[in-house]
């Protein structure tokens, strides 16, 4: 679905909620929703049927809880406001892999 500015953050040792966080952007509400739907569909095909999604129908920020992996898909201005990369990885910029 061509998500943009994808960042992967290693959460091991930082929290017990997950091992990895993925943060990505969509160009619009519709694109954010389509990317999130595609991620959930891919997870289902891979055998993970119990992934939970929150943030629809508005699609400013959609969170997908896939157990050990949490995926956040944002509209760019919402992503800039919350700045999860800085909070969880010490400031990784979009497109970088954070540790």
N, C-alpha and C positions, 0 to 999 in steps of 0.2 A: 504493500500500500504506500510505499515511499515515505515513511516517517522521516522526519528531519532531525538533525543534531542529536543523534542517539549517543547516550552516555551510559556506560555500565559501571556500577559502583559496588565494590566488594564490601559487604557488611559484616563479614566474619570478625568476631571479637568486638564489634561495636554495638550489637543488639541481638536479641534472641528472636526477633520477629521474622527475620529472613536472612539468607546468606548473600543474596544478590539483589540489587535494585537496578532497574533499567528505567531511564528517563528519556523521553522522546517528545518531539513536537509535531503537531499537525498544523496545516496552514489555516484552517477554519474549524468551526464547530463540527461541520459535516465531515471534514477530513479526520478530525480527532475521533469521532464516533466510528468511522469506517476502519481506521487503524486498530482501535480497541476491539471491534468485532472480529477483525481478521486475526488478531493475536489470540482471542478466546477460541476461535474456530481452529486455528493451528494447534493450540494446546489440546483441544478435544481430539483431534486426529492423532496426536502423539500419545493419547491415552490418559490425559489428565482431564477428567470430566467434571471435577468439582471446583474449577477456578471461579472465583467470584468477582463480579464487576460492579463498581459504584461510580456514579457521576453522570449517568445518562438520565434523562434525555437532554440536559443542557450542554454537555460535552465541552465545557471550558477546561475541565480536568477530569480525566477518567482514570481510575485506579483499578488495576487487575491484581488480585491476590491469588497467586498460583502456588502457595505454600512457601517453598524455599526461595522463590523469586517473586518480587513485587514489581509490577510495571506501571509507570505513570506516563500518561499521554496528555500533553497540555497544548492549549493555544499558546503561541510564543509570549504574549504579554502576561499571561497568567503564570507561565513558567518563570519569567523574569521576576515577577512579584514574589513568588514563594522560594525561588532559588534553592531547591533541594540539593543540588550538586555541592554548593558551598557548605550547606549544613552537614551533609553526610560524608563528604570526601575532602574537605579542606580546600575547596575552590576549583575543582576541575572545570574546564570550559567545555561547552558543547562540542561534540565530535571527539573528545578525548576519553580514554579509559582511565577511570579513577581507581585508586587502591584503597 
